């Protein structure tokens, strides 16, 4: 028996059944979908249930829905449950009328169950199609509870890892400031004492060179420490945090920097904002360490359903061909986690990184 995955959509099922007669169709349908994990029912044009698969049978038995077996009317069930106060059937019932009138050919609803199904998450899909001159519909319901639970665990793990990373960055920043920086200050003071003790012209010139190198090293450590222990997003939105980070970095690194926040600006959820902020931290850290740039430009703009973060500099750019180091790999990984994309673009002078993230994920409707 040839199996069909509902993830392929109704199209594959229609192709398999296009040569079947309308009379034999319910029997063939049942054989094709009987062992699929999704709960699937075949309905006629009057919303009478013609056939269901094993998953559908088990699910209705668990909650005692005897009026969802073959021979029952799906529309009557939805209207009855809607009258009892169940939310999902109340959303589905009017859509069935839209489908009857030909205003729609399919419908998808994500919802949280109530009543007998309280605490579980579902997705219901309804699709119309024709076989042998007759109209049919499929109702496919998927239990997403475990998927959402696993997704929550993944997000919690990602949050925990991010907090650990940030704590490590802050620890390194403190070490640089409290220990390494103090050593450099001590070395500078010793050189000052050496100069005052009366050294020759040649030795004095060497002392001046060493003092200049120490000043550069101190500035370098201040910049690295600032990026690692930068302004956070707690209680503030991405636009303000980006401006604060770039301006603070520019002062410490001696760069000319500009921040362009294009209004009106739509912002995504906090998880996506944090990911973009980390992208910016990594990008300007690369600018500081590798590019030799004197100018940095950052732009934040929302277009349609996407938020774009652009970081450009006038430095030496990436080598050709591009070999991705840990920094770029980390940025790509962050964007993949939030469903976004990251591009690296070579400019006439310098390079640009473009991070594009969705403004909104999938929202779940409340209901039954």
DONU-179580 format. One record per residue (C-alpha): x, y, z; residue in one letter; chain. Coordinates in nm, 2 decimals. Example, Ala and Ser with C-alpha at 12.3 -4.5 7.8 and 13.67 -1.06 7.14 Angstrom:
# residues 2
c1: 1.23	c2: -0.45	c3: 0.78	rest: A	kette: A
c1: 1.37	c2: -0.11	c3: 0.71	rest: S	kette: A
***
This chain:
# residues 368
c1: 0.00	c2: 0.00	c3: 0.00	rest: X	kette: A
c1: 0.13	c2: 0.34	c3: -0.09	rest: X	kette: A
c1: 0.15	c2: 0.58	c3: 0.20	rest: X	kette: A
c1: 0.08	c2: 0.95	c3: 0.19	rest: X	kette: A
c1: 0.22	c2: 1.21	c3: 0.42	rest: X	kette: A
c1: -0.02	c2: 1.49	c3: 0.51	rest: X	kette: A
c1: 0.27	c2: 1.73	c3: 0.51	rest: X	kette: A
c1: 0.26	c2: 1.70	c3: 0.13	rest: X	kette: A
c1: -0.08	c2: 1.87	c3: 0.14	rest: X	kette: A
c1: -0.40	c2: 1.78	c3: -0.04	rest: X	kette: A
c1: -0.24	c2: 1.80	c3: -0.38	rest: X	kette: A
c1: -0.06	c2: 1.47	c3: -0.36	rest: X	kette: A
c1: -0.37	c2: 1.30	c3: -0.24	rest: X	kette: A
c1: -0.58	c2: 1.44	c3: -0.52	rest: X	kette: A
c1: -0.32	c2: 1.32	c3: -0.78	rest: X	kette: A
c1: -0.33	c2: 0.97	c3: -0.63	rest: X	kette: A
c1: -0.71	c2: 0.96	c3: -0.64	rest: X	kette: A
c1: -0.78	c2: 1.15	c3: -0.96	rest: X	kette: A
c1: -0.86	c2: 0.84	c3: -1.15	rest: X	kette: A
c1: -1.09	c2: 0.69	c3: -0.89	rest: X	kette: A
c1: -1.47	c2: 0.70	c3: -0.92	rest: X	kette: A
c1: -1.66	c2: 0.91	c3: -0.67	rest: X	kette: A
c1: -1.84	c2: 0.59	c3: -0.54	rest: X	kette: A
c1: -1.52	c2: 0.41	c3: -0.45	rest: X	kette: A
c1: -1.34	c2: 0.72	c3: -0.33	rest: X	kette: A
c1: -1.42	c2: 0.69	c3: 0.05	rest: X	kette: A
c1: -1.28	c2: 0.33	c3: 0.06	rest: X	kette: A
c1: -0.96	c2: 0.42	c3: -0.13	rest: X	kette: A
c1: -0.92	c2: 0.74	c3: 0.09	rest: X	kette: A
c1: -0.94	c2: 0.53	c3: 0.41	rest: X	kette: A
c1: -0.68	c2: 0.29	c3: 0.29	rest: X	kette: A
c1: -0.44	c2: 0.57	c3: 0.20	rest: X	kette: A
c1: -0.46	c2: 0.76	c3: 0.53	rest: X	kette: A
c1: -0.56	c2: 0.50	c3: 0.78	rest: X	kette: A
c1: -0.21	c2: 0.48	c3: 0.94	rest: X	kette: A
c1: -0.11	c2: 0.84	c3: 0.93	rest: X	kette: A
c1: -0.04	c2: 1.01	c3: 1.27	rest: X	kette: A
c1: -0.26	c2: 1.31	c3: 1.19	rest: X	kette: A
c1: -0.64	c2: 1.29	c3: 1.25	rest: X	kette: A
c1: -0.80	c2: 1.29	c3: 0.91	rest: X	kette: A
c1: -1.17	c2: 1.28	c3: 0.80	rest: X	kette: A
c1: -1.33	c2: 1.28	c3: 0.45	rest: X	kette: A
c1: -1.65	c2: 1.48	c3: 0.42	rest: X	kette: A
c1: -1.90	c2: 1.52	c3: 0.13	rest: X	kette: A
c1: -2.04	c2: 1.85	c3: 0.00	rest: X	kette: A
c1: -2.30	c2: 1.85	c3: 0.28	rest: X	kette: A
c1: -2.03	c2: 1.81	c3: 0.55	rest: X	kette: A
c1: -2.14	c2: 1.45	c3: 0.63	rest: X	kette: A
c1: -1.84	c2: 1.24	c3: 0.74	rest: X	kette: A
c1: -1.77	c2: 0.96	c3: 0.49	rest: X	kette: A
c1: -1.45	c2: 0.81	c3: 0.62	rest: X	kette: A
c1: -1.20	c2: 0.87	c3: 0.90	rest: X	kette: A
c1: -0.85	c2: 0.72	c3: 0.97	rest: X	kette: A
c1: -0.74	c2: 0.54	c3: 1.28	rest: X	kette: A
c1: -0.59	c2: 0.84	c3: 1.45	rest: X	kette: A
c1: -0.92	c2: 1.03	c3: 1.42	rest: X	kette: A
c1: -1.11	c2: 0.73	c3: 1.56	rest: X	kette: A
c1: -0.88	c2: 0.70	c3: 1.86	rest: X	kette: A
c1: -0.89	c2: 1.08	c3: 1.93	rest: X	kette: A
c1: -1.27	c2: 1.10	c3: 1.94	rest: X	kette: A
c1: -1.30	c2: 0.79	c3: 2.15	rest: X	kette: A
c1: -1.07	c2: 0.95	c3: 2.41	rest: X	kette: A
c1: -1.30	c2: 1.25	c3: 2.45	rest: X	kette: A
c1: -1.63	c2: 1.07	c3: 2.38	rest: X	kette: A
c1: -1.73	c2: 1.26	c3: 2.06	rest: X	kette: A
c1: -1.96	c2: 1.00	c3: 1.92	rest: X	kette: A
c1: -2.10	c2: 1.26	c3: 1.68	rest: X	kette: A
c1: -1.78	c2: 1.27	c3: 1.48	rest: X	kette: A
c1: -1.80	c2: 0.92	c3: 1.34	rest: X	kette: A
c1: -1.88	c2: 0.83	c3: 0.98	rest: X	kette: A
c1: -2.24	c2: 0.92	c3: 0.91	rest: X	kette: A
c1: -2.23	c2: 1.23	c3: 1.14	rest: X	kette: A
c1: -2.24	c2: 1.59	c3: 1.02	rest: X	kette: A
c1: -1.93	c2: 1.79	c3: 1.09	rest: X	kette: A
c1: -2.10	c2: 2.13	c3: 1.04	rest: X	kette: A
c1: -2.38	c2: 2.04	c3: 1.28	rest: X	kette: A
c1: -2.11	c2: 1.93	c3: 1.54	rest: X	kette: A
c1: -1.93	c2: 2.26	c3: 1.51	rest: X	kette: A
c1: -2.25	c2: 2.46	c3: 1.54	rest: X	kette: A
c1: -2.36	c2: 2.26	c3: 1.85	rest: X	kette: A
c1: -2.02	c2: 2.29	c3: 2.02	rest: X	kette: A
c1: -2.01	c2: 2.67	c3: 1.94	rest: X	kette: A
c1: -2.35	c2: 2.71	c3: 2.11	rest: X	kette: A
c1: -2.20	c2: 2.53	c3: 2.42	rest: X	kette: A
c1: -1.93	c2: 2.80	c3: 2.43	rest: X	kette: A
c1: -1.63	c2: 2.62	c3: 2.27	rest: X	kette: A
c1: -1.41	c2: 2.88	c3: 2.09	rest: X	kette: A
c1: -1.26	c2: 2.68	c3: 1.80	rest: X	kette: A
c1: -1.59	c2: 2.54	c3: 1.67	rest: X	kette: A
c1: -1.73	c2: 2.90	c3: 1.69	rest: X	kette: A
c1: -1.45	c2: 3.01	c3: 1.46	rest: X	kette: A
c1: -1.48	c2: 2.71	c3: 1.22	rest: X	kette: A
c1: -1.86	c2: 2.71	c3: 1.18	rest: X	kette: A
c1: -1.89	c2: 3.04	c3: 0.98	rest: X	kette: A
c1: -1.59	c2: 2.95	c3: 0.77	rest: X	kette: A
c1: -1.77	c2: 2.63	c3: 0.65	rest: X	kette: A
c1: -2.03	c2: 2.86	c3: 0.51	rest: X	kette: A
c1: -1.76	c2: 3.06	c3: 0.33	rest: X	kette: A
c1: -1.63	c2: 2.74	c3: 0.19	rest: X	kette: A
c1: -1.98	c2: 2.64	c3: 0.07	rest: X	kette: A
c1: -2.02	c2: 2.97	c3: -0.12	rest: X	kette: A
c1: -1.68	c2: 2.93	c3: -0.28	rest: X	kette: A
c1: -1.53	c2: 3.23	c3: -0.11	rest: X	kette: A
c1: -1.25	c2: 3.01	c3: 0.02	rest: X	kette: A
c1: -1.10	c2: 2.67	c3: -0.08	rest: X	kette: A
c1: -0.91	c2: 2.60	c3: 0.24	rest: X	kette: A
c1: -0.88	c2: 2.71	c3: 0.60	rest: X	kette: A
c1: -0.63	c2: 2.67	c3: 0.88	rest: X	kette: A
c1: -0.68	c2: 2.73	c3: 1.26	rest: X	kette: A
c1: -0.42	c2: 2.70	c3: 1.54	rest: X	kette: A
c1: -0.57	c2: 2.70	c3: 1.88	rest: X	kette: A
c1: -0.55	c2: 2.59	c3: 2.25	rest: X	kette: A
c1: -0.81	c2: 2.33	c3: 2.34	rest: X	kette: A
c1: -1.07	c2: 2.38	c3: 2.61	rest: X	kette: A
c1: -1.33	c2: 2.16	c3: 2.77	rest: X	kette: A
c1: -1.23	c2: 1.79	c3: 2.73	rest: X	kette: A
c1: -0.92	c2: 1.90	c3: 2.54	rest: X	kette: A
c1: -0.80	c2: 2.17	c3: 2.78	rest: X	kette: A
c1: -0.43	c2: 2.22	c3: 2.80	rest: X	kette: A
c1: -0.35	c2: 2.08	c3: 2.45	rest: X	kette: A
c1: -0.26	c2: 2.27	c3: 2.13	rest: X	kette: A
c1: -0.40	c2: 2.18	c3: 1.79	rest: X	kette: A
c1: -0.40	c2: 2.28	c3: 1.43	rest: X	kette: A
c1: -0.71	c2: 2.21	c3: 1.22	rest: X	kette: A
c1: -0.70	c2: 2.23	c3: 0.83	rest: X	kette: A
c1: -1.00	c2: 2.21	c3: 0.61	rest: X	kette: A
c1: -0.96	c2: 2.18	c3: 0.23	rest: X	kette: A
c1: -1.21	c2: 2.14	c3: -0.06	rest: X	kette: A
c1: -1.15	c2: 1.95	c3: -0.38	rest: X	kette: A
c1: -1.34	c2: 1.76	c3: -0.65	rest: X	kette: A
c1: -1.33	c2: 1.40	c3: -0.77	rest: X	kette: A
c1: -1.54	c2: 1.25	c3: -1.05	rest: X	kette: A
c1: -1.76	c2: 1.56	c3: -1.07	rest: X	kette: A
c1: -1.84	c2: 1.56	c3: -0.70	rest: X	kette: A
c1: -1.71	c2: 1.79	c3: -0.42	rest: X	kette: A
c1: -1.54	c2: 1.66	c3: -0.11	rest: X	kette: A
c1: -1.36	c2: 1.81	c3: 0.19	rest: X	kette: A
c1: -1.08	c2: 1.69	c3: 0.42	rest: X	kette: A
c1: -1.05	c2: 1.79	c3: 0.78	rest: X	kette: A
c1: -0.70	c2: 1.73	c3: 0.92	rest: X	kette: A
c1: -0.63	c2: 1.79	c3: 1.29	rest: X	kette: A
c1: -0.28	c2: 1.77	c3: 1.44	rest: X	kette: A
c1: -0.20	c2: 1.76	c3: 1.81	rest: X	kette: A
c1: 0.09	c2: 2.01	c3: 1.85	rest: X	kette: A
c1: 0.12	c2: 1.99	c3: 2.22	rest: X	kette: A
c1: 0.44	c2: 1.79	c3: 2.23	rest: X	kette: A
c1: 0.59	c2: 2.00	c3: 1.95	rest: X	kette: A
c1: 0.52	c2: 2.32	c3: 2.14	rest: X	kette: A
c1: 0.66	c2: 2.16	c3: 2.46	rest: X	kette: A
c1: 0.98	c2: 2.06	c3: 2.28	rest: X	kette: A
c1: 1.00	c2: 2.41	c3: 2.13	rest: X	kette: A
c1: 0.97	c2: 2.56	c3: 2.47	rest: X	kette: A
c1: 1.25	c2: 2.34	c3: 2.60	rest: X	kette: A
c1: 1.47	c2: 2.45	c3: 2.31	rest: X	kette: A
c1: 1.39	c2: 2.82	c3: 2.38	rest: X	kette: A
c1: 1.46	c2: 2.78	c3: 2.75	rest: X	kette: A
c1: 1.79	c2: 2.61	c3: 2.67	rest: X	kette: A
c1: 1.88	c2: 2.88	c3: 2.42	rest: X	kette: A
c1: 1.80	c2: 3.14	c3: 2.69	rest: X	kette: A
c1: 2.02	c2: 2.96	c3: 2.94	rest: X	kette: A
c1: 2.31	c2: 2.93	c3: 2.70	rest: X	kette: A
c1: 2.28	c2: 3.30	c3: 2.61	rest: X	kette: A
c1: 2.28	c2: 3.40	c3: 2.98	rest: X	kette: A
c1: 2.59	c2: 3.18	c3: 3.03	rest: X	kette: A
c1: 2.76	c2: 3.35	c3: 2.73	rest: X	kette: A
c1: 2.68	c2: 3.69	c3: 2.86	rest: X	kette: A
c1: 2.80	c2: 3.61	c3: 3.21	rest: X	kette: A
c1: 3.13	c2: 3.49	c3: 3.06	rest: X	kette: A
c1: 3.16	c2: 3.81	c3: 2.85	rest: X	kette: A
c1: 3.10	c2: 4.02	c3: 3.16	rest: X	kette: A
c1: 3.36	c2: 3.82	c3: 3.35	rest: X	kette: A
c1: 3.62	c2: 3.87	c3: 3.08	rest: X	kette: A
c1: 3.53	c2: 4.24	c3: 3.07	rest: X	kette: A
c1: 3.59	c2: 4.27	c3: 3.44	rest: X	kette: A
c1: 3.92	c2: 4.09	c3: 3.42	rest: X	kette: A
c1: 4.04	c2: 4.31	c3: 3.15	rest: X	kette: A
c1: 3.94	c2: 4.63	c3: 3.34	rest: X	kette: A
c1: 4.04	c2: 4.52	c3: 3.69	rest: X	kette: A
c1: 4.35	c2: 4.32	c3: 3.62	rest: X	kette: A
c1: 4.51	c2: 4.37	c3: 3.28	rest: X	kette: A
c1: 4.43	c2: 4.74	c3: 3.26	rest: X	kette: A
c1: 4.59	c2: 4.79	c3: 3.60	rest: X	kette: A
c1: 4.91	c2: 4.63	c3: 3.48	rest: X	kette: A
c1: 4.92	c2: 4.86	c3: 3.18	rest: X	kette: A
c1: 4.87	c2: 5.16	c3: 3.40	rest: X	kette: A
c1: 5.14	c2: 5.04	c3: 3.63	rest: X	kette: A
c1: 5.38	c2: 5.01	c3: 3.33	rest: X	kette: A
c1: 5.29	c2: 5.36	c3: 3.22	rest: X	kette: A
c1: 5.36	c2: 5.50	c3: 3.56	rest: X	kette: A
c1: 5.70	c2: 5.32	c3: 3.57	rest: X	kette: A
c1: 5.79	c2: 5.47	c3: 3.23	rest: X	kette: A
c1: 5.69	c2: 5.81	c3: 3.36	rest: X	kette: A
c1: 5.92	c2: 5.76	c3: 3.66	rest: X	kette: A
c1: 6.20	c2: 5.65	c3: 3.43	rest: X	kette: A
c1: 6.16	c2: 5.96	c3: 3.22	rest: X	kette: A
c1: 6.18	c2: 6.19	c3: 3.52	rest: X	kette: A
c1: 6.49	c2: 6.01	c3: 3.65	rest: X	kette: A
c1: 6.68	c2: 6.17	c3: 3.36	rest: X	kette: A
c1: 6.74	c2: 5.95	c3: 3.06	rest: X	kette: A
c1: 6.93	c2: 6.04	c3: 2.75	rest: X	kette: A
c1: 6.77	c2: 6.17	c3: 2.43	rest: X	kette: A
c1: 6.78	c2: 5.83	c3: 2.26	rest: X	kette: A
c1: 6.64	c2: 5.65	c3: 2.56	rest: X	kette: A
c1: 6.38	c2: 5.92	c3: 2.60	rest: X	kette: A
c1: 6.25	c2: 5.87	c3: 2.24	rest: X	kette: A
c1: 6.22	c2: 5.50	c3: 2.31	rest: X	kette: A
c1: 6.03	c2: 5.57	c3: 2.63	rest: X	kette: A
c1: 5.79	c2: 5.79	c3: 2.43	rest: X	kette: A
c1: 5.73	c2: 5.51	c3: 2.18	rest: X	kette: A
c1: 5.66	c2: 5.26	c3: 2.46	rest: X	kette: A
c1: 5.42	c2: 5.51	c3: 2.62	rest: X	kette: A
c1: 5.23	c2: 5.55	c3: 2.29	rest: X	kette: A
c1: 5.20	c2: 5.17	c3: 2.26	rest: X	kette: A
c1: 5.06	c2: 5.15	c3: 2.61	rest: X	kette: A
c1: 4.80	c2: 5.41	c3: 2.54	rest: X	kette: A
c1: 4.69	c2: 5.22	c3: 2.23	rest: X	kette: A
c1: 4.68	c2: 4.90	c3: 2.43	rest: X	kette: A
c1: 4.47	c2: 5.07	c3: 2.70	rest: X	kette: A
c1: 4.22	c2: 5.20	c3: 2.43	rest: X	kette: A
c1: 4.20	c2: 4.86	c3: 2.27	rest: X	kette: A
c1: 4.12	c2: 4.70	c3: 2.60	rest: X	kette: A
c1: 3.86	c2: 4.96	c3: 2.68	rest: X	kette: A
c1: 3.69	c2: 4.90	c3: 2.35	rest: X	kette: A
c1: 3.69	c2: 4.52	c3: 2.39	rest: X	kette: A
c1: 3.57	c2: 4.55	c3: 2.75	rest: X	kette: A
c1: 3.29	c2: 4.78	c3: 2.64	rest: X	kette: A
c1: 3.16	c2: 4.55	c3: 2.37	rest: X	kette: A
c1: 3.17	c2: 4.25	c3: 2.60	rest: X	kette: A
c1: 3.00	c2: 4.43	c3: 2.89	rest: X	kette: A
c1: 2.78	c2: 4.65	c3: 2.67	rest: X	kette: A
c1: 2.44	c2: 4.81	c3: 2.74	rest: X	kette: A
c1: 2.18	c2: 4.54	c3: 2.76	rest: X	kette: A
c1: 1.82	c2: 4.52	c3: 2.64	rest: X	kette: A
c1: 1.65	c2: 4.49	c3: 2.98	rest: X	kette: A
c1: 1.35	c2: 4.71	c3: 2.99	rest: X	kette: A
c1: 1.44	c2: 4.89	c3: 2.66	rest: X	kette: A
c1: 1.38	c2: 4.83	c3: 2.29	rest: X	kette: A
c1: 1.64	c2: 4.74	c3: 2.03	rest: X	kette: A
c1: 1.65	c2: 5.09	c3: 1.87	rest: X	kette: A
c1: 1.77	c2: 5.26	c3: 2.19	rest: X	kette: A
c1: 2.02	c2: 4.98	c3: 2.27	rest: X	kette: A
c1: 2.17	c2: 4.99	c3: 1.92	rest: X	kette: A
c1: 2.22	c2: 5.36	c3: 1.94	rest: X	kette: A
c1: 2.38	c2: 5.34	c3: 2.29	rest: X	kette: A
c1: 2.61	c2: 5.05	c3: 2.19	rest: X	kette: A
c1: 2.74	c2: 5.21	c3: 1.87	rest: X	kette: A
c1: 2.79	c2: 5.55	c3: 2.01	rest: X	kette: A
c1: 2.97	c2: 5.42	c3: 2.31	rest: X	kette: A
c1: 3.19	c2: 5.19	c3: 2.10	rest: X	kette: A
c1: 3.28	c2: 5.48	c3: 1.86	rest: X	kette: A
c1: 3.40	c2: 5.70	c3: 2.14	rest: X	kette: A
c1: 3.62	c2: 5.44	c3: 2.29	rest: X	kette: A
c1: 3.76	c2: 5.31	c3: 1.95	rest: X	kette: A
c1: 3.81	c2: 5.65	c3: 1.80	rest: X	kette: A
c1: 3.58	c2: 5.58	c3: 1.50	rest: X	kette: A
c1: 3.34	c2: 5.80	c3: 1.32	rest: X	kette: A
c1: 3.00	c2: 5.63	c3: 1.36	rest: X	kette: A
c1: 2.64	c2: 5.69	c3: 1.25	rest: X	kette: A
c1: 2.32	c2: 5.52	c3: 1.35	rest: X	kette: A
c1: 2.01	c2: 5.55	c3: 1.13	rest: X	kette: A
c1: 1.68	c2: 5.44	c3: 1.28	rest: X	kette: A
c1: 1.42	c2: 5.45	c3: 1.00	rest: X	kette: A
c1: 1.08	c2: 5.56	c3: 1.14	rest: X	kette: A
c1: 0.82	c2: 5.43	c3: 1.17	rest: X	kette: A
c1: 1.00	c2: 5.13	c3: 1.31	rest: X	kette: A
c1: 0.82	c2: 4.80	c3: 1.39	rest: X	kette: A
c1: 1.00	c2: 4.58	c3: 1.64	rest: X	kette: A
c1: 0.97	c2: 4.20	c3: 1.69	rest: X	kette: A
c1: 0.95	c2: 4.00	c3: 2.01	rest: X	kette: A
c1: 1.23	c2: 4.03	c3: 2.27	rest: X	kette: A
c1: 1.40	c2: 3.70	c3: 2.17	rest: X	kette: A
c1: 1.45	c2: 3.83	c3: 1.81	rest: X	kette: A
c1: 1.56	c2: 4.17	c3: 1.94	rest: X	kette: A
c1: 1.82	c2: 4.01	c3: 2.17	rest: X	kette: A
c1: 1.95	c2: 3.80	c3: 1.88	rest: X	kette: A
c1: 1.99	c2: 4.11	c3: 1.66	rest: X	kette: A
c1: 2.17	c2: 4.29	c3: 1.94	rest: X	kette: A
c1: 2.42	c2: 4.00	c3: 1.97	rest: X	kette: A
c1: 2.47	c2: 4.01	c3: 1.60	rest: X	kette: A
c1: 2.56	c2: 4.38	c3: 1.63	rest: X	kette: A
c1: 2.80	c2: 4.31	c3: 1.92	rest: X	kette: A
c1: 2.98	c2: 4.05	c3: 1.72	rest: X	kette: A
c1: 2.99	c2: 4.26	c3: 1.40	rest: X	kette: A
c1: 3.14	c2: 4.57	c3: 1.56	rest: X	kette: A
c1: 3.38	c2: 4.35	c3: 1.75	rest: X	kette: A
c1: 3.50	c2: 4.22	c3: 1.41	rest: X	kette: A
c1: 3.52	c2: 4.57	c3: 1.28	rest: X	kette: A
c1: 3.74	c2: 4.67	c3: 1.58	rest: X	kette: A
c1: 3.97	c2: 4.37	c3: 1.56	rest: X	kette: A
c1: 4.01	c2: 4.30	c3: 1.19	rest: X	kette: A
c1: 3.89	c2: 4.57	c3: 0.96	rest: X	kette: A
c1: 4.11	c2: 4.87	c3: 1.03	rest: X	kette: A
c1: 3.81	c2: 5.09	c3: 0.96	rest: X	kette: A
c1: 3.78	c2: 5.46	c3: 1.05	rest: X	kette: A
c1: 3.40	c2: 5.48	c3: 0.98	rest: X	kette: A
c1: 3.10	c2: 5.27	c3: 1.09	rest: X	kette: A
c1: 2.74	c2: 5.30	c3: 0.98	rest: X	kette: A
c1: 2.45	c2: 5.11	c3: 1.14	rest: X	kette: A
c1: 2.09	c2: 5.11	c3: 1.00	rest: X	kette: A
c1: 1.78	c2: 4.97	c3: 1.15	rest: X	kette: A
c1: 1.47	c2: 4.95	c3: 0.92	rest: X	kette: A
c1: 1.15	c2: 4.75	c3: 0.91	rest: X	kette: A
c1: 1.00	c2: 4.66	c3: 0.57	rest: X	kette: A
c1: 0.68	c2: 4.46	c3: 0.54	rest: X	kette: A
c1: 0.71	c2: 4.17	c3: 0.78	rest: X	kette: A
c1: 1.09	c2: 4.19	c3: 0.82	rest: X	kette: A
c1: 1.33	c2: 4.39	c3: 1.03	rest: X	kette: A
c1: 1.67	c2: 4.46	c3: 0.88	rest: X	kette: A
c1: 1.99	c2: 4.54	c3: 1.07	rest: X	kette: A
c1: 2.27	c2: 4.67	c3: 0.85	rest: X	kette: A
c1: 2.63	c2: 4.72	c3: 0.98	rest: X	kette: A
c1: 2.88	c2: 4.87	c3: 0.73	rest: X	kette: A
c1: 3.24	c2: 4.99	c3: 0.76	rest: X	kette: A
c1: 3.51	c2: 5.13	c3: 0.53	rest: X	kette: A
c1: 3.78	c2: 4.88	c3: 0.64	rest: X	kette: A
c1: 3.97	c2: 4.62	c3: 0.44	rest: X	kette: A
c1: 3.68	c2: 4.38	c3: 0.41	rest: X	kette: A
c1: 3.68	c2: 4.01	c3: 0.41	rest: X	kette: A
c1: 3.94	c2: 3.80	c3: 0.21	rest: X	kette: A
c1: 3.83	c2: 3.66	c3: -0.13	rest: X	kette: A
c1: 3.72	c2: 3.38	c3: -0.12	rest: X	kette: A
c1: 3.54	c2: 3.44	c3: 0.21	rest: X	kette: A
c1: 3.64	c2: 3.20	c3: 0.48	rest: X	kette: A
c1: 3.39	c2: 3.21	c3: 0.77	rest: X	kette: A
c1: 3.54	c2: 3.22	c3: 1.12	rest: X	kette: A
c1: 3.37	c2: 3.15	c3: 1.45	rest: X	kette: A
c1: 3.22	c2: 3.50	c3: 1.46	rest: X	kette: A
c1: 3.04	c2: 3.47	c3: 1.13	rest: X	kette: A
c1: 2.93	c2: 3.11	c3: 1.20	rest: X	kette: A
c1: 2.79	c2: 3.23	c3: 1.53	rest: X	kette: A
c1: 2.59	c2: 3.51	c3: 1.36	rest: X	kette: A
c1: 2.45	c2: 3.27	c3: 1.10	rest: X	kette: A
c1: 2.35	c2: 3.03	c3: 1.38	rest: X	kette: A
c1: 2.17	c2: 3.30	c3: 1.57	rest: X	kette: A
c1: 1.97	c2: 3.41	c3: 1.26	rest: X	kette: A
c1: 1.88	c2: 3.05	c3: 1.18	rest: X	kette: A
c1: 1.74	c2: 3.00	c3: 1.54	rest: X	kette: A
c1: 1.50	c2: 3.29	c3: 1.49	rest: X	kette: A
c1: 1.40	c2: 3.21	c3: 1.13	rest: X	kette: A
c1: 1.61	c2: 3.50	c3: 0.99	rest: X	kette: A
c1: 1.89	c2: 3.53	c3: 0.74	rest: X	kette: A
c1: 2.23	c2: 3.69	c3: 0.73	rest: X	kette: A
c1: 2.42	c2: 3.82	c3: 0.43	rest: X	kette: A
c1: 2.78	c2: 3.95	c3: 0.39	rest: X	kette: A
c1: 2.83	c2: 4.21	c3: 0.12	rest: X	kette: A
c1: 3.16	c2: 4.35	c3: -0.01	rest: X	kette: A
c1: 3.15	c2: 4.72	c3: -0.07	rest: X	kette: A
c1: 3.37	c2: 4.94	c3: -0.29	rest: X	kette: A
c1: 3.56	c2: 5.00	c3: 0.03	rest: X	kette: A
c1: 3.49	c2: 4.78	c3: 0.33	rest: X	kette: A
c1: 3.20	c2: 4.54	c3: 0.39	rest: X	kette: A
c1: 2.84	c2: 4.52	c3: 0.51	rest: X	kette: A
c1: 2.66	c2: 4.27	c3: 0.72	rest: X	kette: A
c1: 2.28	c2: 4.25	c3: 0.67	rest: X	kette: A
c1: 2.07	c2: 4.06	c3: 0.93	rest: X	kette: A
c1: 1.70	c2: 4.02	c3: 0.84	rest: X	kette: A
c1: 1.46	c2: 3.88	c3: 1.10	rest: X	kette: A
c1: 1.08	c2: 3.82	c3: 1.10	rest: X	kette: A
c1: 0.88	c2: 4.08	c3: 1.29	rest: X	kette: A
c1: 0.64	c2: 3.81	c3: 1.41	rest: X	kette: A
c1: 0.64	c2: 3.44	c3: 1.46	rest: X	kette: A
c1: 0.33	c2: 3.21	c3: 1.43	rest: X	kette: A
c1: 0.06	c2: 3.33	c3: 1.66	rest: X	kette: A
c1: -0.17	c2: 3.07	c3: 1.81	rest: X	kette: A
c1: -0.54	c2: 3.15	c3: 1.83	rest: X	kette: A
c1: -0.73	c2: 3.06	c3: 2.15	rest: X	kette: A
c1: -1.01	c2: 2.81	c3: 2.12	rest: X	kette: A
c1: -1.11	c2: 2.45	c3: 2.13	rest: X	kette: A
***
